[in-house]
Amino acid sequence: MKDLIEYIVKSLVDKPDEVNINEVLGETVTVVEISVADEDVGKVIGKEGRIANALRTIAKAAGAKDKIRVSVEILTKEDNHG
């Protein structure tokens, strides 16, 4: 799951070296946290959140194959340091 999301996100951003994907395995849900450079946050979210929703849909579909609930979160600077 992590590799799939990382591949997609790195394809979207200007600074792929600053992409950080963290997969947190829980009892009922797996959370995929995406962190990118400040100037790339908009590219990952997209207009009206369309890119973010597409990432969530892809993750949900990939998780359904393995019967895993998946949540995708896009972290901002405030989330990381505040």
Secondary structure, DSSP 8 states (H G I E B T S, - for coil): -HHHHHHHHHHH-S-GGG-EEEEEE-SSEEEEEEE--GGGHHHHH-GGGHHHHHHHHHHHHHHHHTT-EEEEEEE-HHHHH-
